[in-house]
Amino acid sequence: MTDTKKQETQSTQEQLASAISSEVIIDLNKVNKWYGDFHVLKDIDLVVHKGERIVVCGPSGSGKSTLIRCINHLEEHQEGSIVVDGITLDKNLKNIDHIRTEVGMVFQNFNLFPHLSILENLTLGPTWVRKMPKADAEATAMTYLERVKIPEQADKYPGQLSGGQQQRVAIARSLCMNPKIMLFDEPTSALDPEMIKEVLDVMVELAETGMTMIVVTHEMGFAKTIADRVIFMDEGDIVEENEPNEFFNNPQHERTKLFLSQIL
């Protein structure tokens, strides 16, 4: 990395760090989850502050995706507590519905409705869940399509867009719900290499707005640029976590060192 690039990355990290609040917005305490006999999350403790950007990495099957899917109750944990925006996630359906309106989720495979136009995909949530008037929802949708730099695609259908464009639509769709937290589950893993940068650029811009973000990804350059903390998971445990410079340059755990040697 050049000195100029290092300075730019350091400057970005300093700007992001200044946006972190003392307010805790996500609190996981001794969270456990099993799939049958498979113990996928083991006594997970994690506190996330408002405005914090966290990157979660680790090998396949380490529990990364399950962790963030538990935060908006797409997966149900069996032990421990999860509190999001002051609300405890339990079997109370009203609590679950409330959290899902405050937590945006971007998946690997876009999950857009193929029979709806891009504009219709973006306005569906605000009109049905937020009860927003159609005209207001469409104006909001166009605002976010402009933010992700594809307003000209509003009348097309998902199948007419590239993978990178579809993922940007998926990000815009989540933002239309005005979430307090954004979760990303390996958002670039299904993309061709030339499309990855356009999605990461949008995510960097989103991070710079002060959005609370948890991102599961193997894009370590992205982690170095935007993360306040990098978390490494293996076999259901949080093995190591640190700010990016220390995490990448001075890993403490042998398993972390091996992982980084394989992907960097």
C-alpha positions, 0 to 999 in steps of 0.5 A: 500500500502506498503512503498516500493510500495509507493516509487516506485509509487512516483518515477514513477510519478516524472520521468513522471512529468519531461517529461512534456513540456511547449508546449500545444498540446491539447487546448479545450475552452468552448466545448459543444456537444449535442445528440439531447436534451441531453447536453453531454459536457458542456463548457469544458475547458482543456489544455494538455501539450506535454508529459502529462498523464491524466486519465479521470474518472467518472460514465457512461454517464458523457461524458468521452468517448465523450470528447476524441472522439471529440479530433480526430473528431470521434464526432463533437462538436457544440460549442467552439474550439478544437486545437490539435497540433496547428491545429483547428478542424473544418469542414476542412477535410484536418485538420481532416485527419491530426489530425487523423494521429497524434492521436492514438486511442485505443477502448474498443473492439479492432476494429481489422480487423478479416480477416487480420493477425496481421501483416497485421492489423499493416501495413495497416495504415502506407502503405496506410496513411503514404505511407510507403514501405511494408518492412519498415511497416512490420519492424516497426510492428514487432518492436511494437509487440516486445514492447507489447511482442507478436511478435510470434503472427504476422501471426495469426488472431485476433480470435486466440488471447485472449482479452488481446493480441488483445488489445495489438495488437490494441495499437501496431497498433496505435503506428505504425502510430508514433502518437504524442498523444494516446487516450484510451477509457476504454481499459480494460473494455471488458477484463477478470480480469486476462487479465487487468494487461497485457494491463495496463503494456504495457500502463505504459511502453508507459507512461514512453517513454514520450507519451502524453496520455489521458486515460478514465478508472476506473483502479485507481491503474493505475491512481495513477501510471502514471497520472500527472492529474486525471480528474473527470467528471459528467453530462457533466462537469469537476467537479474536477481535481488534481494531483493523490495524492491530488485527491485520498487523499483529494477530494474537491467535494462531488460528487468526494468523493461519486464516489471514495467511490464506486470504491476504 
